[in-house]
Amino acid sequence: MRILMISSTFPYPPSRGGTEIRTFNLLQHLQSNHQVTVATQRHKDVSEEEVNALGDRVYDLRLFDLAPDPSQSGLLAPVGKVRRFAASLASGTPPNVLHRYSPAMQHWIDQQVEANTFDAITCEHSVNAVYIRPSYQRSVRTVLNAHSLIYNWVINHLDMNASDYAWRDRLYLSTIERYEKRYAAQFSNVVVTTSDDQVALQRICPDVTSTIVSNGVDLNLFPLRQRDPNGYKLVFVGAMDSSHNVDAVRFFVRDVMPALQADYPQTTFTIVGARPSAEVLELARYPGVQVTGKVDSMAQYLHEAVICVVPLRAGFGIKNKTLEAMAAGVPVVGSDRGLEGLSADEPHCPLRALRANQPQEYVAAICRLFESPELRAKLSTEGRSLVETTYTWEQVGRAYEKVLATS
């Protein structure tokens, strides 16, 4: 197949965040069997070396400029924000979509569709759905790889008080819902990562065809650890400028760690991930808490920890961080959001992780693992087995490839 992947987020290197990881690994699998052209935008932190590296991995790379944000700088910033708000309401399109939108990219895509250059077009994340016209379906298969629905995500953040700008999110909520309704209907298929997201999509777009394609793990980057390090070291991994991750570690440090350290004073908590926000950096003043910033190897920090905690209270979709910890053989204690989409502790399946949502539940689960090397070994074995049998990028890529071929 001749495939066009549209991603306003530059998908290389696959370490900046979940969107980049998913997009890159899917395109890498597709490129092994098909001709993949990537249309993307160059952000200020993308180097020439990264552009060349991505270009070497795809059939063709089309790079477009990202427009400057008029609402972020200078004396005209307030005027820019008002104009952005008015344009969003008038078009029924969220402001972050309008900011990323490239007329030049749109013109190029229109030309390629008219020329029948591609057999299938994928939009990697809902923000890219704006490039797909209803008429495209007459000549090319179109797939929206939604990752996670924006509307669902925002509602969840507001419910958990995890939004950085709650007033803004409430203001744009109806616009986001209208946008996702309008564009989802223009695709041959909408791909989501979990049944929770599929139910949410069907609630707002009951007539849309949807398919679940989970996330995956590169087992070479996250090998199974060779030994249990013992001790009382906890770890959290993720991009530390993402609101759901910030909320998770803030909750864990403030509401869980004091009770844990009352019983186990040696307990430490290492927060691993690039771009830690000021709120995250502030947590390093608490006893036993370390904030690393960007590291060369997430797997190394996972291997050194006794337990990986995933105390997410917001954010829908299957979590890379949970799959990566399981692949590395690290026992996981996670929330409903952290374990979303996984058969982790249901009666009909092996025990693969411990679930907790309230502070006392985290304390009980973690103390249980501290005291039981046998239970840690069981979770390590079963978690790794689950990833090997279901969640490698090769398996996920085949499922995505099937959607593109049949939509």
Secondary structure, DSSP 8 states (H G I E B T S, - for coil): -EEEEEESS---STTS-HHHHHHHHHHHHHHTTSEEEEEEEE-TT--HHHHHHHHHHSSEEEEEE----TTSSSTTHHHHHHHHHHHHHHHT--HHHHHH--HHHHHHHHHHHHTT--SEEEEESGGGGGG--GGGGGTSEEEEEEES-HHHHHHHHHHTT--TTHHHHHHHHHHHHHHHHHHHTTSSEEEESSHHHHHHHHHH-TT--EEE----B-TTTS---SS---SSEEEEES-TTSHHHHHHHHHIIIIIHHHHHHH-TT-EEEEE-SS--HHHHHGGGSTTEEEEES-S-HHHHHHH-SEEEE---S--S--HHHHHHHHTT--EEE-TTTTTT--SS-TTS----EE--SHHHHHHHHHHHHH-HHHHHHHHHHHHHHHHHH-BHHHHHHHHHHHHHH-
